[in-house]
Each structure stands twice: as structure tokens, then as C-alpha cells.
């Protein structure tokens, strides 16, 4: 489990949304006080594949999802308060069965 923040102070928020899969995944980029980049987003029901350039930590803040990391066949479930890490230059498939999953993505 991770200790998820409920807010970020002293940040810069990009107002242009990052919209994927016809609006089924939407996020906004946030630059925190130390210069680190994060995205805060929503994932609607469906299954979606994302590639990574940098390593990422995906923290689930609400809802639930299942995840299969590239190069594996194991699917793991994650709920609010849990996280998973994705290697750089890799990818993952994330699926939401119902409701909306909310997340914080930190670029490591």
C-alpha cells in the first residue's frame, strides 16, 4: 500500500487534457514544486494498452482495475490505495470492469 496524497500544493497544472481512447482515459499533467511530472486521471470501463518511455508508478486513488505488464501473462488486481510500477521503454494493459478508476501517475 502507498500513502496517497489528497492534494498537491505549489503546483503548475497544464490545462490541456491528455485524451486517449476516444475520451475513455483522460488526464491532466501536473508539475509539482520539486519539478517532478505527474498526471492525474480517470479511466472508464474498458481495456487499454499504454507504452512507456520513462519508468512510471501508477497509484490507484479510487475504483479498481486489473493490469498486465508487457512481457508477462499474469494479471493483477489493484484497488484504491495500491500501486504498480512499470519499467521504462515497456508498457501495460489496464482494464476497468465497471465504475471509474482514478489514478496518479508519477514519472520515475
PyMOL commands that set and color helices and strands:
alter all, ss='L'
color gray80, all
select helices_A, chain A and resi 21-23
alter helices_A, ss='H'
color red, helices_A
select strands_A, chain A and resi 12-13+18-20+25-31+37-51+56-62+64-69+75-79+83-86+91-107
alter strands_A, ss='S'
color yellow, strands_A
deselect
rebuild
show_as cartoon
